[in-house]
Amino acid sequence: MGDPVRLSPPIVRGRSALAAMLLAGVESVALDLKRDGARAVLDALLARADVLLESSRPGTLARLGFPPAELVRRHPRLVLCSLSGYGADGPHAARTGHDLTYQALAGTLAPTARMPALPLADHAGAWAAALAVVAALHRRHATGRGGLIDASLYDAALHTNLVDWAEEAAGARPVGRALALSGALACYNLYRTADGGTVALACLEERFWRRFCEAAGRPDLVASHLDTSPATKKRVQELVGGRPRAHWEELAERHDLPIEPVLSAAEAALHPQARRRAVVTTGPDGLPRLGFPAKLDGVRPEAPERLPRL
């Protein structure tokens, strides 16, 4: 059936919207590596390839007749990146998992003890693997050698938990206890508005907090900067909840405050900043495409339009 992302819901006009973003521009070649002929095809592809990325459990490539060390011996310029759940060694190396379990074991879910909004380990793990590949190619430019990369989604989840590691340097924290940037602070939190909306209040620096309190007519709250007490959060919620979302958007713009509305995906795609930056675009099939989230010499690498047949 090919890449299972092809079947990821929602299916719109016969295509997966997620596949439209992840597979645009990809060429599909299906090989049964248990057959000699298919192995010969892959070996021929590797002879002219810069990078082989494989995402099976450790040992799978060797069982299929492509031991990693032998591969880079036969193709010394090849960069082989093995991206797995838990990495090539350790007691969990062969264990099954998903983003949720990688995050659970890495401690990133502990501050909220709730379902994450995004598959952080998957995203960070992909970026880490890509960066490692770029570094290996840069080294190859100097040395002529490729090499082996052992990348792990779990390792990436551990890496993203840096704020928690810093907090726990002063002592262990129980699951469910919020960190400063995950809900503990009144000045850095989400609040409901009078019309049922939600705003993100991110007045972390004292000057922004003071400016917010004074602009909102509550100078009495200035002294509560960096307060974590439920009583202060309640007072701020009562303040924010007394006005509609548009009021706080206008206040933020007028006083240069880090306050923004919490948007749905549909709203976010239509926001003037998103439209200007054009990271999210629409393909000829009406499904979304993603451009690279940075510009190179003023130009954003765009997503290809073509999707591969299986």
Contacts in CASP RR format, 6 or more apart in sequence:
PFRMAT RR
TARGET T0000
AUTHOR 0000-0000-0000
METHOD contacts of the structure
MODEL  1
MGDPVRLSPPIVRGRSALAAMLLAGVESVALDLKRDGARAVLDALLARAD
VLLESSRPGTLARLGFPPAELVRRHPRLVLCSLSGYGADGPHAARTGHDL
TYQALAGTLAPTARMPALPLADHAGAWAAALAVVAALHRRHATGRGGLID
ASLYDAALHTNLVDWAEEAAGARPVGRALALSGALACYNLYRTADGGTVA
LACLEERFWRRFCEAAGRPDLVASHLDTSPATKKRVQELVGGRPRAHWEE
LAERHDLPIEPVLSAAEAALHPQARRRAVVTTGPDGLPRLGFPAKLDGVR
PEAPERLPRL
1 7 0 8 1.000
1 310 0 8 1.000
2 28 0 8 1.000
2 30 0 8 1.000
2 310 0 8 1.000
3 19 0 8 1.000
3 23 0 8 1.000
3 28 0 8 1.000
5 16 0 8 1.000
5 18 0 8 1.000
5 19 0 8 1.000
5 22 0 8 1.000
5 23 0 8 1.000
6 16 0 8 1.000
6 19 0 8 1.000
6 23 0 8 1.000
6 310 0 8 1.000
7 16 0 8 1.000
8 16 0 8 1.000
8 17 0 8 1.000
8 18 0 8 1.000
8 19 0 8 1.000
9 16 0 8 1.000
10 16 0 8 1.000
10 17 0 8 1.000
11 17 0 8 1.000
12 286 0 8 1.000
12 287 0 8 1.000
13 285 0 8 1.000
13 286 0 8 1.000
13 287 0 8 1.000
15 285 0 8 1.000
15 287 0 8 1.000
15 307 0 8 1.000
17 287 0 8 1.000
17 288 0 8 1.000
19 307 0 8 1.000
20 283 0 8 1.000
20 285 0 8 1.000
20 287 0 8 1.000
20 288 0 8 1.000
20 289 0 8 1.000
20 307 0 8 1.000
21 287 0 8 1.000
21 288 0 8 1.000
21 289 0 8 1.000
21 290 0 8 1.000
21 303 0 8 1.000
23 307 0 8 1.000
23 308 0 8 1.000
24 289 0 8 1.000
24 303 0 8 1.000
24 304 0 8 1.000
24 305 0 8 1.000
24 306 0 8 1.000
24 307 0 8 1.000
25 303 0 8 1.000
25 304 0 8 1.000
25 305 0 8 1.000
25 306 0 8 1.000
25 307 0 8 1.000
25 308 0 8 1.000
26 307 0 8 1.000
26 308 0 8 1.000
27 308 0 8 1.000
28 308 0 8 1.000
28 309 0 8 1.000
28 310 0 8 1.000
29 41 0 8 1.000
29 45 0 8 1.000
30 310 0 8 1.000
31 38 0 8 1.000
31 39 0 8 1.000
31 41 0 8 1.000
31 42 0 8 1.000
32 38 0 8 1.000
33 39 0 8 1.000
33 42 0 8 1.000
33 64 0 8 1.000
33 65 0 8 1.000
33 66 0 8 1.000
34 64 0 8 1.000
39 64 0 8 1.000
39 65 0 8 1.000
39 66 0 8 1.000
42 66 0 8 1.000
43 74 0 8 1.000
46 52 0 8 1.000
46 71 0 8 1.000
46 74 0 8 1.000
46 75 0 8 1.000
46 78 0 8 1.000
47 75 0 8 1.000
49 75 0 8 1.000
49 78 0 8 1.000
50 77 0 8 1.000
50 78 0 8 1.000
50 79 0 8 1.000
50 137 0 8 1.000
51 78 0 8 1.000
51 79 0 8 1.000
51 80 0 8 1.000
51 81 0 8 1.000
51 133 0 8 1.000
51 137 0 8 1.000
52 71 0 8 1.000
52 78 0 8 1.000
52 79 0 8 1.000
52 80 0 8 1.000
52 81 0 8 1.000
53 81 0 8 1.000
53 83 0 8 1.000
53 129 0 8 1.000
53 133 0 8 1.000
54 60 0 8 1.000
54 61 0 8 1.000
54 80 0 8 1.000
54 81 0 8 1.000
54 82 0 8 1.000
54 83 0 8 1.000
55 82 0 8 1.000
55 83 0 8 1.000
55 84 0 8 1.000
56 82 0 8 1.000
56 84 0 8 1.000
57 84 0 8 1.000
57 85 0 8 1.000
57 93 0 8 1.000
57 94 0 8 1.000
57 96 0 8 1.000
58 82 0 8 1.000
58 84 0 8 1.000
58 87 0 8 1.000
58 88 0 8 1.000
58 89 0 8 1.000
58 93 0 8 1.000
58 94 0 8 1.000
61 67 0 8 1.000
61 68 0 8 1.000
61 71 0 8 1.000
61 82 0 8 1.000
62 68 0 8 1.000
68 80 0 8 1.000
68 82 0 8 1.000
68 148 0 8 1.000
69 148 0 8 1.000
71 78 0 8 1.000
71 80 0 8 1.000
72 78 0 8 1.000
72 80 0 8 1.000
72 146 0 8 1.000
72 147 0 8 1.000
72 148 0 8 1.000
76 144 0 8 1.000
76 145 0 8 1.000
76 146 0 8 1.000
77 140 0 8 1.000
77 144 0 8 1.000
77 145 0 8 1.000
77 146 0 8 1.000
78 146 0 8 1.000
78 147 0 8 1.000
79 133 0 8 1.000
79 136 0 8 1.000
79 137 0 8 1.000
79 140 0 8 1.000
79 146 0 8 1.000
79 147 0 8 1.000
79 149 0 8 1.000
80 147 0 8 1.000
80 148 0 8 1.000
80 149 0 8 1.000
81 129 0 8 1.000
81 132 0 8 1.000
81 133 0 8 1.000
81 136 0 8 1.000
81 149 0 8 1.000
81 151 0 8 1.000
82 88 0 8 1.000
82 148 0 8 1.000
82 149 0 8 1.000
82 150 0 8 1.000
82 151 0 8 1.000
83 125 0 8 1.000
83 126 0 8 1.000
83 129 0 8 1.000
83 151 0 8 1.000
83 152 0 8 1.000
83 153 0 8 1.000
84 93 0 8 1.000
84 150 0 8 1.000
84 151 0 8 1.000
84 152 0 8 1.000
84 153 0 8 1.000
85 97 0 8 1.000
85 102 0 8 1.000
85 152 0 8 1.000
85 153 0 8 1.000
85 154 0 8 1.000
86 92 0 8 1.000
86 93 0 8 1.000
86 95 0 8 1.000
86 97 0 8 1.000
86 102 0 8 1.000
86 152 0 8 1.000
86 153 0 8 1.000
86 154 0 8 1.000
87 93 0 8 1.000
87 150 0 8 1.000
87 151 0 8 1.000
87 152 0 8 1.000
87 154 0 8 1.000
87 155 0 8 1.000
88 150 0 8 1.000
88 152 0 8 1.000
92 105 0 8 1.000
92 154 0 8 1.000
99 116 0 8 1.000
99 119 0 8 1.000
99 120 0 8 1.000
99 121 0 8 1.000
99 122 0 8 1.000
99 153 0 8 1.000
100 115 0 8 1.000
100 116 0 8 1.000
100 119 0 8 1.000
102 121 0 8 1.000
102 153 0 8 1.000
102 154 0 8 1.000
102 157 0 8 1.000
103 109 0 8 1.000
103 116 0 8 1.000
103 120 0 8 1.000
103 121 0 8 1.000
103 157 0 8 1.000
105 154 0 8 1.000
105 157 0 8 1.000
106 121 0 8 1.000
106 154 0 8 1.000
106 157 0 8 1.000
106 158 0 8 1.000
106 160 0 8 1.000
106 161 0 8 1.000
107 157 0 8 1.000
107 161 0 8 1.000
107 164 0 8 1.000
108 116 0 8 1.000
108 120 0 8 1.000
108 121 0 8 1.000
108 157 0 8 1.000
108 160 0 8 1.000
108 161 0 8 1.000
108 164 0 8 1.000
109 116 0 8 1.000
110 164 0 8 1.000
110 173 0 8 1.000
110 175 0 8 1.000
110 176 0 8 1.000
110 177 0 8 1.000
111 164 0 8 1.000
111 176 0 8 1.000
111 177 0 8 1.000
111 178 0 8 1.000
111 179 0 8 1.000
111 182 0 8 1.000
111 183 0 8 1.000
112 176 0 8 1.000
112 178 0 8 1.000
112 182 0 8 1.000
112 183 0 8 1.000
113 175 0 8 1.000
113 176 0 8 1.000
120 157 0 8 1.000
120 160 0 8 1.000
121 153 0 8 1.000
121 154 0 8 1.000
121 156 0 8 1.000
121 157 0 8 1.000
121 160 0 8 1.000
122 153 0 8 1.000
124 153 0 8 1.000
124 156 0 8 1.000
124 157 0 8 1.000
124 159 0 8 1.000
124 160 0 8 1.000
125 151 0 8 1.000
125 152 0 8 1.000
125 153 0 8 1.000
125 155 0 8 1.000
125 156 0 8 1.000
125 157 0 8 1.000
127 156 0 8 1.000
128 151 0 8 1.000
128 155 0 8 1.000
128 156 0 8 1.000
128 159 0 8 1.000
129 149 0 8 1.000
129 151 0 8 1.000
132 149 0 8 1.000
132 151 0 8 1.000
133 149 0 8 1.000
136 146 0 8 1.000
136 147 0 8 1.000
136 149 0 8 1.000
139 145 0 8 1.000
139 146 0 8 1.000
140 146 0 8 1.000
140 147 0 8 1.000
163 179 0 8 1.000
163 180 0 8 1.000
163 181 0 8 1.000
163 182 0 8 1.000
164 173 0 8 1.000
164 179 0 8 1.000
167 173 0 8 1.000
167 179 0 8 1.000
167 180 0 8 1.000
173 179 0 8 1.000
177 184 0 8 1.000
178 184 0 8 1.000
180 188 0 8 1.000
180 228 0 8 1.000
181 188 0 8 1.000
183 189 0 8 1.000
184 228 0 8 1.000
185 204 0 8 1.000
185 226 0 8 1.000
185 227 0 8 1.000
185 228 0 8 1.000
186 224 0 8 1.000
186 227 0 8 1.000
186 228 0 8 1.000
186 229 0 8 1.000
186 232 0 8 1.000
186 233 0 8 1.000
186 235 0 8 1.000
186 236 0 8 1.000
187 201 0 8 1.000
187 202 0 8 1.000
187 203 0 8 1.000
187 204 0 8 1.000
187 209 0 8 1.000
187 212 0 8 1.000
187 224 0 8 1.000
187 225 0 8 1.000
187 226 0 8 1.000
187 227 0 8 1.000
187 236 0 8 1.000
188 201 0 8 1.000
188 202 0 8 1.000
188 203 0 8 1.000
188 204 0 8 1.000
189 200 0 8 1.000
189 201 0 8 1.000
189 233 0 8 1.000
189 236 0 8 1.000
190 198 0 8 1.000
190 199 0 8 1.000
190 200 0 8 1.000
190 201 0 8 1.000
190 262 0 8 1.000
191 198 0 8 1.000
191 199 0 8 1.000
191 201 0 8 1.000
191 236 0 8 1.000
191 237 0 8 1.000
191 240 0 8 1.000
191 241 0 8 1.000
192 198 0 8 1.000
192 237 0 8 1.000
192 240 0 8 1.000
192 241 0 8 1.000
193 199 0 8 1.000
193 240 0 8 1.000
193 241 0 8 1.000
193 242 0 8 1.000
193 243 0 8 1.000
193 244 0 8 1.000
193 245 0 8 1.000
193 247 0 8 1.000
193 248 0 8 1.000
194 241 0 8 1.000
194 242 0 8 1.000
194 243 0 8 1.000
194 244 0 8 1.000
195 244 0 8 1.000
195 245 0 8 1.000
195 246 0 8 1.000
196 245 0 8 1.000
197 244 0 8 1.000
197 245 0 8 1.000
197 261 0 8 1.000
197 262 0 8 1.000
198 245 0 8 1.000
198 261 0 8 1.000
198 262 0 8 1.000
199 240 0 8 1.000
199 245 0 8 1.000
199 248 0 8 1.000
199 249 0 8 1.000
199 259 0 8 1.000
199 260 0 8 1.000
199 261 0 8 1.000
199 262 0 8 1.000
200 259 0 8 1.000
200 260 0 8 1.000
200 261 0 8 1.000
200 262 0 8 1.000
201 212 0 8 1.000
201 236 0 8 1.000
201 240 0 8 1.000
201 258 0 8 1.000
201 259 0 8 1.000
202 208 0 8 1.000
202 258 0 8 1.000
202 259 0 8 1.000
202 260 0 8 1.000
203 209 0 8 1.000
203 211 0 8 1.000
203 212 0 8 1.000
203 257 0 8 1.000
203 258 0 8 1.000
203 259 0 8 1.000
204 258 0 8 1.000
206 225 0 8 1.000
208 257 0 8 1.000
208 258 0 8 1.000
209 222 0 8 1.000
209 225 0 8 1.000
210 222 0 8 1.000
210 225 0 8 1.000
211 255 0 8 1.000
211 256 0 8 1.000
211 257 0 8 1.000
212 255 0 8 1.000
212 257 0 8 1.000
212 259 0 8 1.000
213 219 0 8 1.000
213 220 0 8 1.000
213 221 0 8 1.000
213 222 0 8 1.000
214 222 0 8 1.000
215 251 0 8 1.000
215 254 0 8 1.000
215 255 0 8 1.000
215 257 0 8 1.000
216 239 0 8 1.000
216 251 0 8 1.000
218 239 0 8 1.000
221 232 0 8 1.000
221 235 0 8 1.000
221 236 0 8 1.000
221 239 0 8 1.000
224 232 0 8 1.000
224 235 0 8 1.000
240 248 0 8 1.000
245 261 0 8 1.000
248 259 0 8 1.000
248 261 0 8 1.000
249 259 0 8 1.000
249 260 0 8 1.000
249 261 0 8 1.000
251 257 0 8 1.000
251 259 0 8 1.000
252 258 0 8 1.000
252 259 0 8 1.000
252 260 0 8 1.000
261 267 0 8 1.000
263 271 0 8 1.000
268 274 0 8 1.000
269 280 0 8 1.000
269 288 0 8 1.000
274 280 0 8 1.000
277 300 0 8 1.000
278 291 0 8 1.000
278 300 0 8 1.000
279 290 0 8 1.000
279 291 0 8 1.000
279 293 0 8 1.000
279 300 0 8 1.000
280 288 0 8 1.000
280 289 0 8 1.000
280 290 0 8 1.000
280 291 0 8 1.000
281 288 0 8 1.000
281 289 0 8 1.000
281 290 0 8 1.000
281 291 0 8 1.000
281 302 0 8 1.000
281 303 0 8 1.000
282 288 0 8 1.000
282 289 0 8 1.000
283 289 0 8 1.000
283 303 0 8 1.000
283 305 0 8 1.000
284 305 0 8 1.000
285 307 0 8 1.000
289 302 0 8 1.000
289 303 0 8 1.000
289 304 0 8 1.000
289 305 0 8 1.000
290 303 0 8 1.000
291 300 0 8 1.000
291 301 0 8 1.000
291 302 0 8 1.000
291 303 0 8 1.000
292 300 0 8 1.000
292 301 0 8 1.000
292 302 0 8 1.000
294 300 0 8 1.000
END
